[in-house]
Amino acid sequence: MKALHTYRIDVGQYPSTQEGLDALMRPPADSALARKWNGPYLEKAVPADPWSRPYIYRNPGSQEQDLEIISLGKDGQPGGMGDAADVTSH
């Protein structure tokens, strides 16, 4: 989240859902935004979740959140309980 906040400070907006977390590692396609980009914002590529799957990034997020980073838990399916429960950034 800290890297996303820094990106927003530099570029003026969070990456879109389509740009995803990869936007933290490479400049936006839009040349006006790319001039403001001061990344990369992470030392390494975005890591996988604890179950070796990519995180889901949404902007805007659900439930009135500005943005959201989600792991679908051990089972890789929405919902669930215990280790299979979704983990979200809010």
Secondary structure as GFF3:
##gff-version 3
##sequence-region A 1 90
A	DSSP	alpha_helix	2	11	.	.	.	ID=ss1
A	DSSP	three_ten_helix	21	24	.	.	.	ID=ss2
A	DSSP	alpha_helix	31	36	.	.	.	ID=ss3
A	DSSP	beta_strand	56	58	.	.	.	ID=ss4
A	DSSP	beta_strand	68	71	.	.	.	ID=ss5
A	DSSP	three_ten_helix	82	84	.	.	.	ID=ss6
A	DSSP	beta_strand	87	88	.	.	.	ID=ss7
###
